[in-house]
């Protein structure tokens, strides 16, 4: 992951990669994800999103800084909500669901991925809208995702493997940034949560689960 590589100091800049190994970057579109969470229908002008992530993961600071910068550019109050245990996920979602017009932003850290089923079940039980980084959260019953096109990333990775097998040095290949992003919406979940997806957002979706 790009965040892990940056945190561990393996490279310093894009696209030149002579300071470290080649990698496929999954820079996450934090601004779009937070904007989606905050523009769901609400009695307020803006929903207050909680940013739920595990501070023990190496990517935490990277994703939090990116999310805070995105929120500031949108004039949104983002609530950093660190979790390290299953019980903390439960408590956070239960408590935050009591806050009027609240929402949840779930970044792509390994802790959230490992607790996918719990997060989806709790947000459904407490009717808390959430936006995820990966489409498989939505396929499993989550409301919405906005993130990189993982199939396209695999194509990029395959092209690099081919170049390496043909003799290119991995350390001389530039770090790749994603070029395709996708929005996935689960209308069944939206109905169960009592959320009406704005027409513009629905039209822009790459995939709609009904």
C-alpha positions, 0 to 999 in steps of 0.5 A: 500500500502507498501509505505503508510505503510512505510511512516506512520511508521507502520512497520520497516522491512520485513518479520517480522511484529511484529512492525505493522499490516499485509499487502500485499506489492506492492513494485513496480519494478521501475528499470524494468519500467524505463529500459523499458521506456529508451530502446524503439527505439530512436535516442539517446542511452537512452530516458530521462524519466520524473517521473510524480507523485503528491508530496501531496500523502503519497507514493510520497517520497517512489516512487521517491527515489526508481525510482531515485535509479533505474535510477542511477543504469542504468546511466539514467537521471530521471527528477522528474516532480511533478504535483498536478492539471489537468492543470499541467498534461497537461502542463507537457506532452505538454512541455515534448513531445517537447523534442526529444526522451523523455518518461514518467514513471507513478508510481502507486499513486492515483492521476495518477490513478484518472487521467488515461483517461487524461494521456492516451489521452494526451500521445496519442495526443502528441505521448509521449511513457509512461510506467505505473504501472498497466495493466488497463492503457494499456487496456484503450489505454496506451502503456506499463505497468510493475507491480505486478500481481494483481490477484496473490496479491488477492490470497495472501490476500485471504489466509491471510483472511482465516488465520485471520478467523481461529484465527491468529493474524493480527499483527503477520502475516508477510508483504507479498511482491509480487512474480509475475510481468507482462509486458503488451504491446498495439501494436495498441498504439505502431503503433499509436505512431510510436514506434517499440517494441524491439523483446526481450521485445515483447517476454518477455511480459505476454500479448500483446494487438493487 
